[in-house]
């Protein structure tokens, strides 16, 4: 069947995040808010009047956790396995993050664009954390135009 999920692995984890059996469970790294990101929103205009979708820094220091997972999927139509990488982020509910915002991770210099936002399943006592689906952006800096 096309798109059947065969296995899941997480890239770049630490041994503390391993579950029993030696594999990193999906979402195991999302329990620890190990990053502080900046949110960029809107458009910016450079000195020449050119518009950019990178935007201006709106918020800084939002605690999040970011995890990149790799899934191997068998495609019956082509009779071969494909590797699908996804980047997931968990942010606190109070964080003003919207679809289309750019997140900047100063610890490694990566930029991500927010593709979708969901409420993270939880015990129901508190407002749920935001579960963000991200895509990496390349070729931009904080001073991009």
C-alpha positions as CSV (number, residue, x, y, z in Angstrom):
1,X,0.0,0.0,0.0
2,X,1.4,3.4,-0.9
3,X,2.5,5.5,2.1
4,X,2.7,2.6,4.5
5,X,4.8,3.6,7.5
6,X,7.4,0.9,8.2
7,X,9.6,2.4,10.9
8,X,10.5,5.6,12.7
9,X,13.8,6.9,13.8
10,X,14.8,10.2,15.3
11,X,18.0,11.9,14.3
12,X,20.3,13.7,16.6
13,X,19.1,12.5,20.0
14,X,21.0,11.9,23.2
15,X,21.2,8.6,25.1
16,X,19.1,10.1,27.9
17,X,16.1,10.3,25.5
18,X,16.3,6.6,24.5
19,X,13.4,4.4,25.5
20,X,13.6,0.8,26.4
21,X,14.6,-1.3,23.4
22,X,17.3,1.1,22.2
23,X,15.1,3.3,19.9
24,X,14.2,6.9,20.4
25,X,10.4,7.0,20.7
26,X,8.5,9.5,18.6
27,X,8.2,12.7,20.6
28,X,10.7,11.6,23.3
29,X,12.8,14.7,22.7
30,X,9.8,17.0,22.8
31,X,9.4,16.7,26.5
32,X,12.3,19.0,27.2
33,X,12.2,22.6,26.1
34,X,15.9,22.8,25.1
35,X,15.8,25.8,22.8
36,X,14.9,29.5,23.0
37,X,13.7,30.8,19.6
38,X,12.8,34.2,18.2
39,X,9.6,34.8,16.2
40,X,9.8,36.9,13.0
41,X,6.6,38.1,11.5
42,X,5.4,40.3,8.7
43,X,7.4,41.8,5.9
44,X,10.4,44.0,5.9
45,X,11.6,46.6,3.4
46,X,15.3,47.2,2.7
47,X,16.9,50.5,1.9
48,X,16.2,50.0,-1.8
49,X,12.4,49.5,-1.2
50,X,12.4,45.7,-1.8
51,X,10.0,43.7,0.3
52,X,11.0,40.6,2.1
53,X,8.9,37.9,3.7
54,X,11.5,37.3,6.5
55,X,9.9,40.0,8.7
56,X,10.9,41.7,11.8
57,X,11.8,40.1,15.1
58,X,8.5,40.2,17.1
59,X,9.4,38.0,20.2
60,X,12.6,36.5,21.5
61,X,13.4,33.9,24.1
62,X,10.4,31.6,23.7
63,X,11.2,28.2,25.2
64,X,10.5,25.4,22.7
65,X,11.7,21.9,21.9
66,X,12.5,21.0,18.3
67,X,12.8,17.4,16.9
68,X,13.6,16.2,13.5
69,X,12.3,12.7,12.7
70,X,13.0,10.4,9.8
71,X,10.4,7.8,8.6
72,X,11.0,5.2,6.0
73,X,8.0,4.7,3.8
74,X,7.4,2.0,1.2
75,X,5.8,3.3,-2.0
76,X,4.0,0.4,-3.8
77,X,3.7,2.4,-7.0
78,X,7.4,2.8,-7.4
79,X,8.4,-0.4,-5.5
80,X,11.0,1.4,-3.4
81,X,11.4,3.0,0.0
82,X,11.4,6.7,0.5
83,X,12.8,8.7,3.4
84,X,10.5,11.4,4.8
85,X,11.9,13.9,7.2
86,X,9.6,16.0,9.4
87,X,10.5,18.8,11.9
88,X,8.2,19.1,14.9
89,X,8.2,21.8,17.6
90,X,6.4,22.1,20.9
91,X,5.8,25.7,22.1
92,X,3.9,26.9,25.2
93,X,0.3,27.9,24.7
94,X,0.9,31.5,25.6
95,X,3.4,31.9,22.8
96,X,2.0,34.2,20.1
97,X,3.1,32.0,17.1
98,X,1.0,31.9,13.9
99,X,1.0,30.0,10.6
100,X,3.6,31.6,8.3
101,X,5.8,32.9,11.0
102,X,9.5,32.4,10.8
103,X,11.3,30.9,13.9
104,X,15.0,31.6,14.4
105,X,17.0,29.3,16.5
106,X,20.1,31.2,17.6
107,X,21.9,28.2,19.0
108,X,22.5,26.8,15.6
109,X,21.5,29.6,13.2
110,X,18.6,27.7,11.6
111,X,15.4,29.4,10.3
112,X,12.1,27.5,10.2
113,X,8.7,28.5,8.7
114,X,5.6,27.4,10.6
115,X,3.4,25.3,8.3
116,X,0.7,24.2,10.7
117,X,-0.3,24.6,14.4
118,X,-2.3,22.1,16.5
119,X,-3.1,21.7,20.1
120,X,-0.9,19.0,21.7
121,X,-2.8,16.2,23.4
122,X,-2.5,16.4,27.2
123,X,-4.2,15.6,30.4
124,X,-6.8,18.4,29.9
125,X,-6.1,20.4,33.1
126,X,-4.3,23.2,31.4
127,X,-4.4,24.8,27.9
128,X,-2.6,22.4,25.6
129,X,0.9,23.2,24.3
130,X,1.1,24.2,20.6
131,X,2.4,21.4,18.3
132,X,4.0,23.1,15.3
133,X,4.9,21.5,12.0
134,X,8.0,23.3,10.6
135,X,9.9,23.4,7.4
136,X,13.5,24.6,7.3
137,X,14.2,27.8,5.4
138,X,17.6,28.4,3.8
139,X,19.4,31.3,2.3
140,X,18.2,33.9,4.8
141,X,19.7,35.7,7.7
142,X,18.3,38.2,10.2
143,X,19.5,41.0,7.9
144,X,18.0,39.3,4.7
145,X,16.1,41.4,2.2
